[in-house]
Amino acid sequence: MDATALRDPGFLFMLGIYGKRPSRQTVALLRDTGACGVLLLARNIESPAQLRSLTEGLVDRLGRPLLFAIDHEGGWVLRFQAGLTAFPGNAALGRARDPKLAYATGRQMALELAPLGIGMNLAPVLDVGTGRYNPGIGIRSFGDNPALVGRLGSAFLRGLQDHGVAACAKHFPGKGAATVDAHVSLPTIRLPRAEFMRTHLAPFSAAVRSGVAAIMTSHVRCPALDNKPVTFSRRIIHDLIRRKLGFQGAIISDDLCMGAITTRGPIPLAAWNAFQAGHDIIIIAHEPSAQRESVELLRARHDGGALPAAGRIERLLSFPRSRRWADPKAGVCLAREIARQAVAVARRGALSLPLKADGAGTLVLFPDFAQVRDRFTFEGGPRGPEARLLLALRSYPGAHWRRTPILTSQIHGLRPAISAARRVVCFCFEAMRFPGQKAVLALINQAAATRSVVCLIRSSFDLGLLDRRVTVVDAYGYRDCQLEAALHLIFKEECP
């Protein structure tokens, strides 16, 4: 890198871009700001080949390396509709409890991402779950055992980094105990310092010992650690991460466009405060005007001295890349194995499993994913999962299906169908969060508790909304391989 660029505060930014091609606007933004990297989102991705063309095109037109990063966690957080393995995610790996599967997942992800020009995966999530509902984490967590989270997270990140993609452990200092989603507002976690250190920091300590390349901080406030939000806390960024944990890699902010930040003040000021706290890379995923203004504010306020972060960013840019290519069949087999080991009967109700395979009189209820198509990525698009469900139902003659609402609670038309069914199989997409799904569970409780199987595909906490007579299966996610594993358990034979 040019020595001048390494003294420019603009180099500390990772920016989200718009479009799927290296447009003049995008090239101008990256050239003017001097940003070190690009955060790739679903809006940038059409196919693996297209994405590779985008990353190579931007590097060619700028004439300098760029750090391309992506949230490729598996499970809930997925940016590709097709072309890469859709892994079940952390909750499923946590159920499997096998570090070898976690390592293999990281390995496969790296072998699929690196050829596309992607140098960093913003994973693994190391937040430790608790017994309280957490709308921002949920099935993104490996579980509630900090030692297990540390083992699986460390194996996952080694799988990534041994095969050419830098890992980023998140969300420091752990927001598993949050009850507010930081995308909406700033969570406050009121835990004693000793509990934070013992439980929530433990997986990050394990990640540091395993050589993780980067750590991402969280937009939360933890009064036991500092009254300032973590994003703006030098006491946490410098004293805790650098000094206590001894971490020498890159410290990255979460996206400053999230509600936890934007509801408290302007993004450029947040960027300055994050810089002052000690972040090496500052992410701004949206709003080109805010991106430019943030860079200009740092340029105006910085004293022109050396930027220690520049060396850490250079190390990420020169992270050794693997020349191996992924075997897509290996990815599919691995995803199916994880899904099979994870799916389980969460509660034995009135109906015994497996159900009779003839399907006669069976009503299958499935979420209308088109209602949340702008918020989540589904394999094959929002109608992809239901298309594969219909294909599977061909094996169960006599079964029929209906869509259920997610965002709206208008379910009057479902009552006659549920009442007339001999048995009901309902796939539930987080009733704790979405009113349509909650209304469907309430209807099942009222009209068909002894005739129903509910399969939880996004939140295990939905179990608490169901009558104890309802048989409940937990798939720990809604990827195709998990729906397949759940159907196998419900209709064919019970998994061990």
C-alpha positions in Angstrom: 0.0 0.0 0.0 1.1 3.6 -0.6 2.5 5.2 2.5 0.2 8.2 2.2 -2.8 5.9 2.1 -1.7 4.3 5.4 -1.9 7.7 7.1 -5.3 8.5 5.8 -8.1 7.9 8.3 -10.3 6.9 5.4 -8.3 3.7 5.2 -10.0 2.6 8.5 -13.4 2.3 6.9 -15.2 -0.7 5.5 -18.2 0.4 3.5 -21.3 -1.2 2.1 -21.9 -0.5 -1.6 -24.9 -0.7 -3.8 -25.4 -2.8 -6.9 -23.9 -5.9 -8.4 -21.5 -4.4 -10.8 -18.4 -2.1 -10.2 -20.3 1.0 -11.1 -18.7 4.5 -11.5 -20.5 5.6 -8.3 -19.0 2.7 -6.3 -15.5 3.2 -7.7 -15.7 6.9 -6.9 -16.8 6.3 -3.4 -14.0 3.9 -2.6 -11.4 6.0 -4.4 -12.5 9.3 -2.7 -12.7 7.7 0.8 -9.7 5.5 0.5 -11.7 2.8 2.4 -9.8 -0.4 3.1 -12.7 -2.7 2.4 -16.2 -3.5 1.3 -18.9 -5.2 3.3 -20.8 -7.5 0.9 -24.6 -7.7 1.4 -27.4 -9.6 -0.3 -28.0 -6.6 -2.5 -24.6 -7.2 -4.1 -25.0 -10.9 -4.8 -26.7 -12.5 -7.8 -24.4 -15.6 -8.1 -20.9 -16.7 -7.2 -19.6 -15.9 -10.7 -21.2 -12.4 -10.6 -19.7 -11.7 -7.2 -16.2 -12.8 -8.3 -16.6 -10.4 -11.3 -17.6 -7.6 -8.8 -14.6 -8.1 -6.5 -12.1 -8.5 -9.3 -13.5 -5.5 -11.1 -13.3 -3.2 -8.1 -9.7 -4.2 -7.4 -8.8 -3.7 -11.1 -10.4 -0.3 -11.4 -9.0 1.0 -8.1 -5.5 -0.4 -8.7 -5.1 -1.5 -5.0 -6.2 -4.4 -2.8 -9.5 -4.4 -1.0 -10.6 -6.4 2.0 -14.0 -8.0 1.0 -15.9 -9.2 4.0 -19.3 -10.9 4.4 -21.6 -12.2 7.1 -21.6 -15.9 6.2 -22.5 -17.4 9.5 -24.8 -20.2 8.2 -28.3 -20.6 9.5 -30.2 -17.4 10.0 -27.5 -15.1 8.5 -27.0 -16.0 4.8 -26.4 -13.7 1.8 -26.4 -16.2 -1.0 -29.7 -17.6 -2.4 -27.7 -20.3 -4.4 -24.3 -21.4 -5.4 -22.7 -21.9 -2.0 -23.5 -24.4 0.7 -26.3 -23.2 3.0 -25.2 -24.5 6.3 -27.5 -25.0 9.3 -25.8 -22.5 11.6 -24.4 -22.3 15.1 -27.4 -23.6 17.1 -27.4 -26.8 15.0 -23.6 -27.2 15.5 -24.2 -26.6 19.2 -26.7 -29.4 19.3 -24.2 -31.7 17.5 -21.5 -30.7 20.0 -18.7 -31.9 17.6 -15.7 -29.6 17.1 -14.8 -31.7 14.0 -18.1 -30.7 12.4 -17.5 -27.0 13.3 -14.0 -27.1 11.8 -15.3 -28.8 8.6 -17.9 -26.1 8.3 -15.3 -23.3 8.5 -13.1 -25.2 6.1 -15.9 -25.6 3.5 -17.0 -22.0 3.9 -13.4 -20.8 3.3 -12.9 -23.0 0.2 -16.2 -21.6 -1.2 -15.6 -17.9 -0.3 -11.9 -17.4 -1.1 -12.2 -18.0 -4.8 -14.8 -15.2 -4.9 -12.3 -12.7 -3.6 -13.7 -12.7 -0.1 -10.9 -12.3 2.5 -12.9 -12.2 5.7 -15.9 -14.0 7.1 -17.6 -12.0 9.9 -18.0 -15.1 11.9 -18.2 -17.0 14.2 -20.8 -15.6 16.6 -19.5 -16.3 20.1 -22.4 -14.9 22.1 -23.4 -17.3 24.9 -27.1 -17.9 25.1 -29.1 -17.6 28.3 -32.5 -18.7 29.4 -34.1 -15.4 28.2 -35.4 -14.7 24.8 -32.9 -12.7 22.7 -34.4 -11.4 19.4 -31.0 -10.5 17.9 -29.1 -13.7 18.6 -31.3 -16.8 19.1 -30.2 -19.6 16.8 -27.0 -17.7 15.9 -25.5 -18.9 19.2 -23.8 -22.2 19.7 -25.6 -22.5 23.0 -25.6 -21.6 26.7 -22.4 -23.4 27.8 -19.4 -21.0 27.5 -16.9 -23.8 27.3 -18.8 -25.4 24.4 -19.2 -22.1 22.7 -15.4 -21.5 23.0 -14.5 -25.0 21.7 -16.9 -24.9 18.7 -16.1 -21.3 17.9 -12.4 -21.9 18.0 -12.7 -25.0 15.7 -14.9 -23.0 13.3 -12.5 -20.1 13.0 -9.5 -22.5 12.6 -11.3 -24.1 9.8 -11.7 -20.8 8.1 -8.2 -19.5 8.7 -6.4 -22.7 7.9 -8.0 -22.5 4.4 -7.5 -18.9 3.5 -10.2 -16.7 5.0 -9.8 -14.5 8.1 -12.3 -15.0 10.9 -13.9 -12.3 13.0 -15.3 -13.3 16.4 -18.4 -11.4 17.4 -20.1 -9.7 19.3 -17.7 -8.6 22.0 -18.1 -8.6 25.0 -21.0 -11.0 24.3 -24.6 -10.0 23.9 -26.3 -13.3 24.6 -28.1 -11.8 27.6 -29.5 -8.9 25.6 -33.3 -8.7 25.4 -33.4 -5.9 22.7 -32.1 -6.2 19.1 -29.3 -3.7 18.5 -30.6 -3.3 14.9 -33.6 -1.5 16.6 -32.3 0.1 19.8 -29.4 0.0 22.2 -29.6 -3.0 24.6 -28.4 -2.6 28.2 -27.0 -5.8 29.8 -27.0 -5.5 33.6 -24.8 -8.4 34.6 -22.1 -8.3 37.3 -18.6 -7.9 36.0 -17.6 -11.3 37.4 -20.4 -13.0 35.4 -19.3 -11.2 32.2 -15.8 -12.3 32.7 -16.6 -15.9 33.6 -19.4 -16.6 31.1 -19.5 -14.2 28.2 -15.9 -13.3 27.7 -14.7 -16.9 28.0 -15.4 -17.8 24.3 -13.5 -14.7 23.2 -10.5 -15.6 25.3 -10.6 -19.0 23.6 -10.7 -17.4 20.2 -7.8 -15.2 21.0 -5.8 -18.2 22.1 -6.8 -19.9 18.8 -5.3 -17.0 16.8 -8.5 -15.3 15.6 -7.7 -12.6 13.1 -10.3 -10.0 14.2 -12.9 -9.3 16.9 -16.1 -7.3 16.3 -17.6 -5.3 19.1 -21.2 -5.0 19.9 -23.6 -2.1 20.1 -24.6 -2.7 23.7 -24.2 -1.0 27.1 -22.7 -3.0 29.9 -22.6 -0.9 33.1 -20.5 -3.4 34.9 -17.7 -2.7 32.4 -18.4 0.9 31.4 -21.3 3.3 31.3 -20.5 4.2 27.7 -21.8 1.9 24.9 -19.1 -0.7 24.1 -18.7 0.9 20.6 -17.5 4.1 22.2 -15.7 2.7 25.2 -11.9 2.9 25.3 -12.0 1.2 28.7 -13.4 -1.9 26.9 -11.7 -1.7 23.5 -8.2 -0.8 24.7 -8.1 -1.9 28.3 -10.1 -5.1 28.1 -9.5 -6.4 24.6 -5.9 -5.2 24.1 -4.5 -5.4 27.6 -6.4 -8.1 29.5 -7.0 -10.5 26.6 -3.7 -9.6 24.9 -5.4 -9.4 21.5 -3.1 -8.0 18.8 -5.4 -8.5 15.8 -7.9 -6.1 14.2 -10.8 -4.7 16.2 -13.9 -4.0 14.1 -17.0 -2.1 14.9 -20.4 -3.5 14.1 -22.4 -1.5 11.5 -22.9 2.1 12.6 -26.2 2.3 10.7 -28.0 0.1 13.2 -30.7 1.6 15.4 -28.6 1.3 18.5 -26.4 4.0 17.0 -28.6 6.1 14.8 -31.2 6.7 17.5 -28.6 8.3 19.6 -26.9 10.7 17.2 -25.4 11.2 13.7 -23.3 8.5 12.1 -20.2 10.6 11.5 -20.0 11.5 15.2 -20.4 7.8 16.0 -17.5 7.0 13.6 -15.3 9.5 15.3 -16.1 8.2 18.8 -15.6 4.6 17.6 -12.2 5.6 16.3 -11.3 7.4 19.5 -12.2 4.2 21.5 -9.6 2.2 19.5 -11.4 0.5 16.6 -9.1 -0.4 13.7 -12.0 -0.8 11.2 -15.3 1.1 11.2 -18.2 -0.4 9.3 -20.8 1.8 7.7 -23.1 -0.4 5.6 -25.5 2.1 4.1 -26.1 5.7 3.3 -23.3 6.9 1.0 -23.6 10.5 2.2 -23.0 9.4 5.8 -20.1 7.3 4.6 -18.4 10.3 3.0 -19.2 12.6 5.9 -17.7 10.2 8.4 -14.5 9.9 6.5 -14.2 13.7 6.1 -14.9 14.2 9.8 -12.0 11.9 10.8 -9.7 13.5 8.3 -10.5 16.9 9.7 -10.1 15.9 13.4 -7.2 13.5 13.1 -3.8 15.0 13.8 -2.1 13.5 10.8 0.0 11.1 12.8 0.6 7.4 12.2 -2.4 5.1 12.3 -1.4 1.9 14.2 -4.5 0.3 12.7 -3.0 0.5 9.2 -0.6 -2.3 10.0 -3.3 -4.6 11.3 -5.4 -3.9 8.2 -2.4 -4.7 6.0 -2.1 -8.0 7.7 -5.7 -8.8 6.9 -5.2 -7.8 3.3 -2.2 -10.1 3.0 -3.8 -13.0 4.8 -2.6 -16.2 3.2 -5.1 -17.5 0.7 -5.7 -21.2 -0.1 -5.4 -22.3 -3.7 -7.8 -25.3 -3.1 -11.3 -25.3 -4.4 -14.4 -26.6 -2.6 -16.2 -29.8 -3.4 -19.8 -28.8 -3.5 -21.0 -32.3 -2.9 -19.0 -32.4 0.3 -20.7 -29.2 1.5 -24.2 -30.6 0.9 -23.3 -33.9 2.7 -21.8 -32.0 5.6 -24.8 -29.7 6.0 -27.2 -32.6 5.9 -25.2 -34.4 8.6 -25.2 -31.4 10.9 -29.0 -31.0 10.4 -29.6 -34.6 11.1 -27.7 -34.6 14.3 -29.4 -31.4 15.5 -33.1 -32.0 14.9 -34.8 -33.3 18.0 -38.2 -33.8 19.7 -38.4 -30.9 22.1 -41.7 -32.0 23.8 -43.6 -35.3 23.5 -47.3 -34.4 23.3 -50.4 -36.3 22.4 -49.2 -37.4 18.9 -46.4 -39.9 18.7 -43.7 -39.7 16.1 -43.2 -40.8 13.4 -46.6 -40.1 12.0 -48.1 -42.6 9.6 -46.5 -42.1 6.2 -49.7 -42.2 4.2 -50.3 -38.4 4.9 -54.1 -38.8 4.7 -55.9 -35.9 6.3 -52.6 -34.2 7.2 -52.6 -30.4 6.9 -49.1 -28.9 6.7 -48.8 -25.2 7.6 -45.8 -23.3 6.2 -44.7 -19.6 6.7 -45.3 -17.2 3.9 -41.6 -16.2 3.5 -42.6 -13.7 0.8 -43.8 -11.4 3.6 -40.2 -11.0 4.9 -38.3 -11.3 1.6 -36.6 -7.9 2.2 -35.3 -8.9 5.6 -34.0 -12.5 5.2 -32.3 -14.6 2.5 -33.8 -17.9 1.5 -32.4 -20.6 -0.7 -33.8 -20.2 -4.1 -35.6 -17.0 -3.0 -38.6 -16.6 -0.7 -40.6 -19.3 -2.5 -37.7 -21.7 -2.7 -38.3 -23.5 0.7 -42.0 -24.1 0.1 -41.2 -25.5 -3.4 -38.9 -28.0 -1.8 -41.5 -28.7 0.9 -44.1 -29.5 -1.8 -41.6 -31.8 -3.5 -41.1 -33.7 -0.2 -44.9 -33.9 0.4 -45.3 -36.0 -2.7 -44.0 -38.9 -0.6 -47.0 -38.5 1.8 -50.2 -39.1 -0.3 -53.2 -37.2 1.0 -51.3 -34.4 2.7 -52.2 -30.8 1.7 -50.7 -27.5 2.8 -51.5 -23.9 3.5 -49.3 -20.7 3.9 -49.4 -19.0 7.3 -48.9 -15.2 7.8 -45.7 -13.8 9.4 -46.2 -10.1 9.6 -50.0 -10.0 9.7 -52.3 -11.8 12.1 -55.2 -12.4 9.7 -55.7 -16.1 10.1 -59.5 -16.5 10.0 -59.3 -18.7 6.9 -57.1 -21.2 8.6 -59.5 -22.1 11.4 -61.8 -24.3 9.2 -58.9 -26.1 7.6 -57.3 -26.8 11.0 -60.6 -27.9 12.5 -61.2 -30.3 9.6 -57.7 -31.9 9.5 -57.0 -35.3 11.0 -53.6 -34.0 12.1 -51.7 -30.7 11.6 -47.9 -30.2 11.0 -47.0 -26.6 11.5 -43.6 -25.1 10.7 -43.1 -22.0 13.0 -40.9 -19.0 12.1 -40.4 -17.3 15.4 -43.8 -16.6 17.0 -42.1 -14.7 19.8 -41.2 -12.0 17.2 -43.8 -12.2 14.5 -47.6 -11.7 15.1 -48.8 -13.9 12.4 -46.9 -16.9 13.6 -48.0 -16.2 17.2 -51.6 -16.1 16.1 -51.2 -19.5 14.3 -49.8 -21.1 17.4 -52.7 -19.7 19.5 -55.2 -21.2 17.0 -53.5 -24.6 17.2 -53.6 -24.5 21.0 -57.3 -23.7 20.9 -58.5 -26.0 18.0 -56.0 -28.8 17.5 -53.6 -29.3 20.5 -54.0 -33.1 20.6 -53.7 -33.4 16.8 -50.7 -31.2 16.1 -47.0 -31.3 15.6 -45.2 -28.0 15.6 -41.7 -27.8 14.2 -39.7 -24.8 15.5 -37.4 -23.5 12.7 -36.2 -20.1 14.0 -36.6 -19.8 17.8 -36.6 -22.5 20.5 -38.3 -20.1 22.8 -41.5 -20.6 20.9 -41.9 -23.8 22.8 -43.2 -21.7 25.7 -46.2 -20.5 23.7 -47.5 -24.0 23.0 -50.0 -26.2 24.9 -48.2 -29.1 26.5 -50.4 -31.5 24.5 -48.8 -30.3 21.2 -45.9 -32.5 20.1 -42.9 -30.2 19.3 -39.9 -30.7 17.1 -37.0 -28.3 17.1 -35.0 -28.1 13.8 -32.8 -25.2 15.1 -33.0 -23.5 11.7 -34.9 -23.3 8.4 -32.3 -24.1 5.8 -33.4 -26.8 3.2 -31.3 -29.5 4.9 -33.0 -28.7 8.2 -36.5 -28.8 6.8 -35.5 -32.2 5.2 -34.2 -33.5 8.5 -37.4 -32.3 10.3 -39.7 -34.0 7.8 -37.7 -37.2 8.1 -38.1 -37.2 11.9 -41.8 -36.3 11.8 -42.9 -38.8 9.1 -40.3 -41.5 8.8 -38.4 -42.4 11.9 -37.2 -40.7 15.1 -33.6 -39.4 15.0 -31.5 -40.6 18.0 
